[in-house]
């Protein structure tokens, strides 16, 4: 018997419009006893074929949509999708060998991330279906790129939602360290042990954006991680650059990257809110402050607390910015809407008694495309404000 998922009446509209998740409460019945990670047919309530997807019996996302065609989910399927994604990246970043090759649902491969760092590939799988096909996926990637290594950076907690283990491991070849170029700034990337899949590629364009404001400026990069924004500011000839982060490993790597570029920047291990309070107590002031924190919420139920967190951290930063200076502020949680984030910053301006002008409002780099029908794919909000 075919493995099939039958939708309730009128529940097909999101899928037809381009969304790729079928939730458990939208399903009328399941046929053929599919197990976690199996490919199943998706049917309308009247039995009409809609497409194929990866099924999971215990996940809130019961089916991740793959294709509207009756086709085998084989090497040929993955090769076509990878080639389509690669053609786009070659247009976006000609000459570069570092980019996000596959951005999950946004490249019509739900539950799969593939990042390319020169001769290394770093993968993340978030669903049982992609996990089941990982060997086939590696075969296709090897045939396309002949990488030195393919590593699995499956250390994201979201994997537990599909009963997948939290792990990091080498899938093919020998993992190592490579030097990437982010515009004119070099970064050392450890594909097995670095941040996320090795580096934060999503802020690629936003790091370049701050350069126009940085010349001669005193810059404070909060949540500096491995020095991305700070070193771009230093490369743009900022007057002084300071970076702070709670992670000792991140600060150590930022110092390595500063030496790699022969750039002058001071990085310290500090809690950001505590550091901002101490700086205010000492009456320190900056021309530019950058706030690029980790996600403040992983679920809808924590949205109010997250918005308060954004308001507090932005208010604390605004108090330290000289009149005519700039605040660069970002949120990487898809649960926080653009309007919600901007509202939190407006409230922060009132709290800190500052006037603000929004100069730039952007998202992730274009190798992290957005599906308009799927708001979950529009997760990054990055703003630059002039502070009065």
N, C-alpha and C positions, 0 to 999 in steps of 0.2 A: 504493500500500500504506500502511496506517495506521502511524503512528509509535508503537511500543509498547515498553514495558519489562516483561519477564517475570521475576518473582521466583523464587528458589529455593524449594523446599518449606519451609513453615513460617516463612518470613521476613516474612510480612505482619502478624504480631501487634503489633509496635511501631506500625505505621502505623494499624492498627485502634484501638489504645488512645489515639492522639492525637499520636504523634510525627510530624514532618513531613519527615524526611530519610531517603532511601534511599541506603545506601552501596554503593560499587562491588562489594564482595565479597558482597553479598546478591542480586546479579542473575544470573539463569541465561542470559538471552539478550536481545538488542536487535533489534527489527524495524523496517523502514522507513527505516533510516539517518538517524535524527534528528541534527541538528547542535546546537552549543552554543546554548542559549537557546530551543530549540524546545519547544512543548507536546507532551507524549507521554502516551499512556494507560499507566496502571500496572495490571498484571495479576497475579493470583495464579499459582502454579505450574500450576494446572488451567485457566488461561485466564479465570477470572472477573474481571470489571472491578472495580477498587478505586477508581479516580479518575484525575485528571489532574495533571500536574506539569511543572515546568520541568526539562529534561534538560541534562546537560553530559557529554560523552564523556570528558573528561580530569580531572574533579574527583573527589576522594574522595567528596563528596556528589554522587552521580550524578543524583538526582532530588529536587526540592523540591516537596512535595505542596501542591496548590492547592485541590482540591475533589473530593468524592466523587460529584459530579453529572456527567452528560454535558452540558456547557454550553460555550458559546464564551467564551474568555478575551478579553472585549471591554470597551468602555466601560461597559456595563451591569454587568459583573462587578465592575470596580473601583469604580464608583459605589456599588454595594450594600455592598461591604466598607468603603469610606471612610465612608459614612453610618452604618453600624453602629458603627464606631470613634468617630465624632464624637458620636453619641448617648451613648456611655459617658463620654466626656470632659466633656460638658456636665453630666452628673450628678456627676462627680468634682470639677470645678472650675467651678461655676456663676458666670458673670460674668467669668471669666478668658478672655483671648484668647491665653494662652501655655500650651502643653502639648505633650506628645508625642501626635500624632494616630495614628500607626501605629508599632507596636513589632514589626515583622518577623513572625516566626513566631507570636508571642503574639497578634497580630491577624489571623492566618491569611493573611498576605501575606509569605511567606518571602523574605528577601533585600531587604526594603524598610523603610527608616526615613523617617518624615515628622515633622518638628517644626514647630510653629507658634509664631512669635514676633510677636505682634500682627498686623501687616499683611504679614509676610514668612513664606514657607515655605522650609524647608531640608530637602533630601532626601539620603539615602544609598542606593545600590544595591550589594548584595554578590553578586549572581548575574547571569549572562548573560541569563536570562529577563526579569528586571525591567529590565535595561539595554535590551533590545530593545523593551520596551513603554514606555520613558520618555516619548516624545512623547504617547502616549495617556494615560499617568498625569498628565502636566502639563495636558492638555486637561480631564480630569475635575476636577482640583484647581482649575483656574481657574474652572470653572463653579460649583463649590461655594463658593469663598472670594473670588474676584476679588482676589487678592493684588497688592501692589505689585511683588513679585518672587518667583520660585522659583529657588533656587540649588541646585547639586549640590555637596555636600561629600564628594566621593569621593576623599578623601586618606587612606583607611585601607588599610594594607598587606594586609589580608585579601582585598581585591579581586584581588590577583595570583593567588590560588588558582584563579580562573576566567578568567585571562588578560585581566583588565580593567585599563585604564590608571589610574594614580593622578593625580587632577586635581581642581581646584576651578574651577567656572565658573557663570556666570549662564545659566539655561535660559530664563527668561521675565522680562520687565520690567527694572527697575533696582534693583540691590542697594543696601542702605544700612545705616544704624545705627538701632536703635530702643531705647527704654527700657522694660524689663519690670519688673513688680512681683512679687517673690517674697515673698509674705505682706506684710510692711510695709517691706521693703527693696527699693530700686531698683537695677537693674543695666543698664549699657549693653551692648547686644548687637550685635556686628558679624556679620551672618549669613554673610558670605562668608569672613571671616578670623578669627572667634572660635574658642574651643575646641570640639572635637568638631563638632557641627552649629551651634554658636553659643554654647552654654551647657550646664552640667551639670544638666539637669532631673531626673535620676534621684535626686539627693540632696535634692529639694525638701522632703519631709516631715522628713527627718533634720536638715536645717538648723534647722527650727523646734523640733525636740526639744531641742536644746542650750540653748534660751533659758531653760528652767526652772532650769537650773543656773548660769547665767552672771552673775546680778546681783551686782555687787561683786567678781567674781572676776578674778584675773590669768589671762589666756588666751594660749596659744601655739598658733597654727594652722599646722601643718606641711603642706607641699605645698598652700599656701593658694590656688593658682591665682588666680582673679580676685577673691578675697575673700569667697567665699560664706559659709563658716562664721564667719569672723572678723567680718564686718559684721553678721551676725545676733547674735553675742555682744555687739558694741558697741551694737547697737540695744536689747538687753536690759539695758543699763546695766552692762556689765562694768566692773571697776575699771581694767583696762588690757588692751589687745589688741595682740598682735604677730603678724605673718604672715610666713612665709618660704617661698620657692620658688626653684628653680634657674633658672626662666625669667624673663628680663628683661621680656619682653613681658607675661607674666602679672602680674608685680609692678606694672608701669606701669598696667595696666588695673585692678588692685585699688586703686591710689591714686586713679585716676579715679573709681571707684565709691564710695570713701570720701568724696571731695569732693562727689559727686552727692547723697549722703545726709546730708552735714554731720555725719559721724561721725568720732570720733577713733580711729585705728588706725595702727600703725606697720608698714609693709611693707618687707622687705629681700630682695635677691637673695642667697641662700645655699644651699649644699648641706645638706640636712636632717641627715644623719648627722654631718657635720662641725660643724654649728651646735649640735646637741645635745651633742656632746662638749665644745665650748667653753663652753657654758652650764653644764655639769656642773663643769668645771674652775673656773669662776667662782662656783660654788655658787649659781647662780640656781635658783629654785624657782617653780612655777606651780600654780594651783588647778585649771586645766583644760588638757590638751594634746589637740589634735585631730590625728589621722593619717589623711589621705585620699589615699594615694599613687596614682599611675598603676598599671596592672596590672603585677605582678611577673613574670607569665609569660603567654605567648600559646600555649603548647603543653604537652601532658602530660609530655613528657620533662624539662621544667624545673621540675616541681612541687617536688622536694626543695630545690632552690636557692631557689625562691620562699618556701617555708615557713621556711627559715632566715632569709631576708631579713625576713619578717614578725616572726619571733621577735626578731631583733636590733634592729629599729627600735622595737618595742614595749617591749623591755627598756630601751633607752636613754631612751625617754620616761618610763617608770615611775619611773626613778631621779630625775627632775626634778619629780615631782608630790608635793605636800605630803600628809601623812596626812589622809584625809578628802576628798581631791581626786578628780578624775574624768579618766578616759581615754576619749576618743572615737576608735574605731579602725574602719577600713573596708578591705575588699578588693573590688575590682571584677572579678576574674578568675573566670570560670565554671569554670575548671579547679581552683580551690581550693574544696573543699567547706566547708560550714558547720562540720562537725566538725573538719576539718583546720585551719581558721582559728582556731577556739576553742582547739584543742590547742596551736597555736603561741603564742597569747597566754598560756595556762597555763604553758607552758615559759618564756616571757618573765618571768612573775611570779616563778617559782622562781629564774631567773637574776638578777633584780634584788632578790631577797629581799623581795618585797612580797606581801601578801594581797589578793585581788581578789574583788569581788562583781559579778556581771552584773546590771545593772538593766534594760537594754533591748537587744533583738536584733531588728533589722528588716532589710528589703530595700529595693528601689527603690520610688519613688513609685507609686501605683496606676495611673497612666497608662503604666506599664511592666509590664503584667500578666505572670503566669507561667502556663505550661502544665504542669500537674503531671506529665504523661507525658513531658515534655521538659526534663530538668534543665538543659540548656544555657540555658534562658530565665531561670533563677534564678541570676543572676551576682553581684549585689551583696549583701554582708554588711556590716551596720553595727551596731556595738556601743557601749554606754556602760557603763563599769565604774566602780565606786567603789573607790578605792585606799586600802588600809590601811597 
